[in-house]
């Protein structure tokens, strides 16, 4: 059963400008495993994190680094959740996640489905 669906879109240039203006933002938004990625990938990860929060109903207190975008052996993205995000998901009975990320024309869009 679907618990929630979230979608978000992020402009690559806007994220790049924000990271240049405020370098500390990198460690606040992204887990160490995500930080070596291209800015376009980071924008996709950010969109996926926003979409994850929306799929959970946007509860307060979620930390950006408690949801990490990783990839399987063939490159498909998947979510790894911990601490604040895992606790919010557990309260809703979420047992699995589905994520899709797409890039085009300087934009990244992500969709996340939380499922029981």
C-alpha angles and dihedrals in degrees: 000000000000113000097182146342126213133184131183139172125208130191110228095213092050092053091046091052092048092050091048092048095045112026092181088066090077094067092039094054105030136051117234091255091058100045099082091061127107118269090251090055091046089053089053091049091050091051089050091051091051090047090050091054090049092049087055093050094259097275115191121253100042115146118218093224092055089078116055128185111222131167133232125228093282095044101261112147121240134173129248111196129192142167112347095016094043090050092050090047092049091052088057095043095246110171101165142024134210119197134181125183127188133182127202138146094358094310134105124202126190132188124195128189119195113204138188 
